[in-house]
Amino acid sequence: MNHLPATSRHRDRPGAPGSGRGIAGAVLTLGLLLGWSVAPAGTSGGAGSLLVQSGSGAPTPRGDYVSSAGGLNTYYSYFIEVPPGTPSLQIDIFDINLGGLHDDVVGTNDTATGYQVRDPTDTAVLNFTLPPNTGSDDVWENLFTKASPRPGHWELRVDTSSNITSGNDRQAYGVRAHDGTPGAGGRELNVYVDSFIGPGVTATPPDPATGRFHPYITSGCTAQSNDFDWGASPSPGIVYSSLNPARFTTGPLPTSGNNSWLNQSFGGWTTDESAHDYGIWSLDYSLTPPNKGVLYVGDFNAGAPPPSQPEPDTFRIYLPADAGGPPAKPQMGQGIIEIVSGPNPPVENMVTVFRIAVAINNPTPYPITFSAPDDVVTAAVVGGQVKYAGSATTTPPSTIVDEPDLGDSGTITWDPGTIGAFSFAQLEYNVSVEPQASDTRINITGTPASEGTTAITYLDEACSGAMPACTGEQLKRATHTLGPLCELAVTKDVLVTRAVIGDLRAYGTRRGVVVEWTTLAATCVPTARGEGWWWNGRPSPSTARWAFTCCV
């Protein structure tokens, strides 16, 4: 049940990945992945403040570029992922009353708020305008309930544009969605925005001046942070971190001044050997009270100021999950996992064969579905000094729809089929690289701008397995894309590193202490019983080789 304000309850689920001693089996099963966690939503950590929205009569220097008649003059939009079999959809609003403890009334309280709920076919099923100073204050109040809801992505629009009101007051509120059981024990229903999210903080009472959202970073080598009217808040301001912040964080970024947008590009979560950490991230922010700002996160094509709602070329931003942590969403990555033959580092006029892995992880409790010819993964063998060297395999077994001829360039097309809950799929293939005198850095996969590795479309967890099948608008929003990913590359006369240590864990079992760590595309588990080193859940063919070459 994603919502704001967020809580910090921790909910370990017995036997689930990430819950104590059960982790060993999970890591061995998913040993081919790119160092990802498979824990579902509901982990501890993170805190959220209220969302804040002004009436259209408030000028943009008051911080609401989306609602203000001087800005976009439109609504805020929240989408709710409702998987098949959800018994009930309930949408609640926290502090629905404008004029209460968390709000900012300017003169006369004259700001109404419009609420609209749209089902996955994009049909309005609720239109409701709340007059000012109406409803409950400082508690959750149900806005909409639907038994046996249609699976897919439902939309909640909160509107204080000039279509609804000319008022200039500022309302703070929260949003959550659930199956009838809010909090622990209910079904998680992810809530996200396509583009804009508007946090804020009041002076009295002292609402949290810090908070956390979760951008879904799914493509590119860089992303764009865009914030409006942050008032140059002090550090940390805005910080982006990958799911494992030990691998990547931006550190505190500068923030926008009054009544202005600030666009900042950030990158560096990929390397030439490893393009992973795509998936759910954390966005930590702080605001100096009283203040209200607007945020959106763009891909490598995005910029500011925004022209529309929804803004094109943006990444989704998810609200915190039930216990305050990140929601579970599919992940994708690629990397060089082996030097099959030839010199390392690559040298002029000599052939080195590299093995590439492309992996998709589904840490959600629902399946996702690929299906040829349209819902597939593509990986380009770019040509020039890079040729296809064959040996394509998939784990678990699935369909390679097409691949180039040996020694040629072209596209590998892969249909992973249905990837079950808490499962993964991986493609591996070989490419040969022969540097020439004029070469320095050589791309061995496509780039985000041209032929980058992409899960072109797949049916997400809100519609995968739905009966009857999703169609039309319902299907359109439930069909998602991962990629194009940042390119992999090698540089002439520079050593290629095959594995990067990720998570390191130690825990007790009946056998003694087990230490395990996760690398780019391999998991190594040394044990205390003397079986030797394990790689990808199998005994290593050579203890010395795999202990010190693959895994370290």
Order of alpha helices (4+ residues) and beta strands (2+ residues): alpha-beta-beta-beta-beta-beta-beta-beta-beta-beta-beta-beta-beta-beta-beta-beta-beta-beta-beta-beta-beta-beta-beta-beta-beta-beta-beta-beta-beta-beta-beta-beta-alpha-beta-beta-beta-beta-beta-beta-beta
